[in-house]
Amino acid sequence: MTENAYIPSGGLPGKIKRLQARFLARDSIQINPVRLMVSISFDDFPKSAVAVGARELEQRNWRGTYYAAAGFACTNTHHGAMFDADDISRLQKAGHEIACHTLNHVDLGQADSATTEAQSDANRDALKKLGLKGGLPAFAYPYGEAAPGNKLVLSSRHETLRGVRPGINRAGDDRNLLKAVGIDGGIEGLTKAHAFIDQAAAKPGWLIFYAHDIQDNPTEWGCTPTQFIDVLDHVRETGADVMPVTEAYRTLISS
Ligand SMILES: [Zn+2]
């Protein structure tokens, strides 16, 4: 079993923890978008998220956000070959955003504050060794798992903290646990992704997508190139603004 196939705690204790993480240590965002804002992000991340993901975004003159867990760098996981230093420099040169996803893809629903801080620092240091330029204003929780204390620790270090609970971010939603929709789950999951685009176009908000591997025969957390392109084409049909997470956030809070 690879590290990423870890399953966070389930049952009632898991549910209670997830509710506490959702409703405590919140920081409400004040945004009122008049147009749909979309951010496309990638977690962990595999090379296919660059080869297919960055290529398709760039063809539309868009850029994405790559939440990197440097512990995966230069390894192979169930997502396939993972990113390396060449990918970091290729993405940054083209204007994509590199973001933080902890060093070792740690479940922050369980980790204590010291571990959380150390994971944030160590990931930054490791990414710098891989050529990262600049900081890491955006953060995504591995598995989407958060805890109130860790939300506070991270909110002072990063501008936005993203989870995996699906939804559209609107005024009053939580900067410390932004909603995001997976580009995954086969036909059923992709139908949901398209429905979120329609909802967000009808009532503008900030819709953040996250993807993993993009390949033929993807994992259950991944999608095929055709499915990825279908999502992008549907976004384009709405006339949405598409920006990396930090650029989108700064644009939304200042307008
Ligand atoms: Zn992840």
Residues whose N, C-alpha, C, O or C-beta is under 5 A from the ligand:
A	BS01	ZN	D43 D44 P142 Y143
